[in-house]
Structures are given as structure tokens and as C-alpha cells.
Amino acid sequence: MSIPLINIILTGVLMKSGNVYEGTVGETVEIRCPYLDDYKYTPKYFCRHPCKSDRVLIKSATSDQVSSNGRYSLIDIVSGLFFTVTIKHLRLTDSGVYYCGIDKWFSDTLNKVHLFVRPGGYLCKQFVFCHSWFSTQSPDVRLQTQIKTLTA
């Protein structure tokens, strides 16, 4: 599945559509956030939509060193021009839209990331279709149906 690249300019923020990631409740997901060479030594962060200062989940400390905050960790791999955000012990409520952020003066750059967390363990034993169904549905349908299934 490919998602078209869309650039939207809002007040001081450039947003790009990005990647879709999937994980299972209780497991770990790694989200890769690429950036341009110009931003090698610019602070990085990861936030949940809507991306405001109180929604920042983790920030980079120094290049090539891991920053941790609860279930979240971030490492900026300068030589690879990307940073990786790791979320441990996934929960269904982690499903949603996030942003990989580059902290620039007056205009942060945000790269949109979709995370879909599917039920695992006991819940998937109750709903045998979990794995195969999730791999064939569009992200929007998956999230809506996942919520309906779990709340029904």
C-alpha cells in the first residue's frame, strides 16, 4: 500500500504524509523518521496528534544517544539521517496519528505517521480473523472496525 506524499503549509509548520506502522498489544514497535542532511544536529521529537508542546512524548538529547521517557525511547542516528522512536508495551489506545518532528526556529517540520495497534493474545484467540483480516484492510477501515469489535 502506498500513501501519496502531500505537503501542507500551516502557520509555521510543514507537514508531510508519512508511513503506516502496525503492532500488536503488548509488543514493541519501532518508527523510523528520516530527515535531510541540513538537520543532522537539530533537536528531534515525537508527538501525538494534534502536535502541541503538551503532546510531545519524547525529545532527543544528543546525537547517537538514546533518550527515554516511560514506554518511549528515541535515538538519532546522524550517520543514517534518521531517528528511531521505540514504543514498548503497545496498547490499543496507542493507535492514532503521530508526528516525527524537527525542532527548527519558527517552523518545525512534521512527518506524519499512522500507528495501528491490533489486539493480541486472548482477544485474538476470541477473534480468529485478527491477523489475516488486518493485513487485507485499509488503515481507516482497520481502526474503525477494531474499535467497534472491541466495544461491542
C-alpha positions in Angstrom: 0.0 0.0 0.0 1.4 3.4 -0.8 0.3 6.7 0.6 0.8 9.8 -1.7 3.2 12.5 -0.4 1.2 15.6 0.4 2.7 18.9 1.6 0.5 21.2 3.6 1.7 24.5 4.9 0.2 25.7 8.1 1.2 28.5 10.4 4.9 27.8 11.0 4.6 24.0 10.3 5.3 21.9 7.2 3.5 18.5 7.4 4.2 15.6 5.1 2.1 12.4 4.9 4.3 9.6 6.0 4.4 5.9 6.9 1.9 3.5 8.4 3.1 1.2 11.2 1.3 -1.7 12.8 1.8 -3.5 16.1 0.2 -5.9 18.5 -0.9 -5.2 22.0 1.9 -5.8 24.5 4.6 -5.8 21.8 7.1 -3.1 20.7 7.1 -1.0 17.5 10.0 1.0 16.0 9.1 4.0 14.0 11.8 5.3 11.6 11.9 9.1 11.0 14.2 10.2 8.1 15.4 13.8 7.8 17.5 15.9 5.5 21.3 16.4 5.9 20.7 20.1 6.9 19.0 18.9 10.2 21.7 16.5 11.4 22.3 18.4 14.6 18.8 19.9 15.0 16.8 18.6 18.0 14.2 15.9 17.1 11.0 14.9 18.9 7.9 12.6 18.6 4.4 13.8 19.4 0.8 12.7 19.2 -1.8 14.5 17.1 -2.5 17.3 17.5 1.1 18.1 17.9 1.4 20.7 20.6 4.1 21.1 23.3 2.0 19.2 25.8 1.6 16.2 23.4 5.4 15.7 22.9 6.1 12.2 24.0 9.9 12.1 23.7 12.7 14.5 22.6 16.3 13.8 21.5 19.1 14.6 23.9 22.4 14.3 21.9 23.2 12.6 18.6 23.6 8.9 18.6 22.5 8.5 22.3 19.2 7.1 23.5 16.6 9.3 25.2 14.0 7.5 27.3 10.6 8.6 28.7 8.5 5.7 30.1 7.5 3.4 27.2 9.1 5.7 24.7 12.7 6.0 23.5 14.4 7.9 20.7 17.8 7.6 19.2 19.1 10.0 16.5 21.3 8.1 14.0 23.1 11.1 12.5 25.2 8.9 10.0 22.0 7.4 8.7 20.0 10.7 8.6 17.1 9.3 10.6 15.9 8.9 14.1 14.1 5.9 15.5 11.3 6.1 18.1 10.5 2.9 20.0 7.2 2.4 21.8 7.2 -0.6 24.2 4.2 -2.5 25.7 1.8 -1.3 23.0 -1.8 -0.6 24.0 -4.9 -0.3 21.8 -5.2 3.3 22.8 -1.8 3.9 21.1 -3.5 3.6 17.7 -3.6 7.0 16.0 -1.7 9.7 14.3 1.8 10.8 15.4 4.4 13.2 14.0 8.2 12.9 13.8 9.3 16.5 14.5 12.4 18.5 13.6 12.7 21.5 16.0 13.5 24.4 13.8 13.3 28.1 14.5 9.9 29.5 13.6 8.8 26.5 11.5 9.1 22.9 12.8 8.9 20.2 10.2 6.5 17.4 11.0 6.4 14.0 9.2 3.0 12.2 9.7 3.0 8.6 11.0 -0.1 6.4 11.4 0.1 3.7 14.1 -2.4 0.9 14.2 -2.3 -1.5 17.2 -4.3 -4.7 16.8 -5.4 -6.9 19.7 -3.2 -9.8 20.6 -3.2 -12.8 22.9 -6.6 -13.5 24.4 -8.5 -11.0 22.3 -7.2 -12.5 19.0 -8.0 -16.0 20.2 -11.6 -14.9 20.6 -11.5 -13.3 17.1 -9.6 -15.8 14.9 -9.6 -13.4 11.9 -7.4 -10.8 13.6 -4.1 -11.4 11.8 -5.4 -12.1 8.3 -8.1 -9.5 8.4 -5.7 -6.7 9.4 -3.3 -7.5 6.6 -6.0 -7.0 3.9 -7.9 -3.9 5.1 -7.2 -0.2 4.5 -5.9 1.6 7.6 -9.1 3.6 8.1 -11.3 0.6 7.9 -9.0 -1.4 10.3 -9.1 1.3 13.0 -12.9 1.8 12.8 -13.7 -1.9 12.8 -11.1 -2.6 15.6 -12.8 -0.1 17.8 -16.3 -1.4 17.0 -15.2 -5.0 17.6 -13.6 -4.3 21.0 -16.5 -2.1 22.2 -19.3 -4.4 21.1 
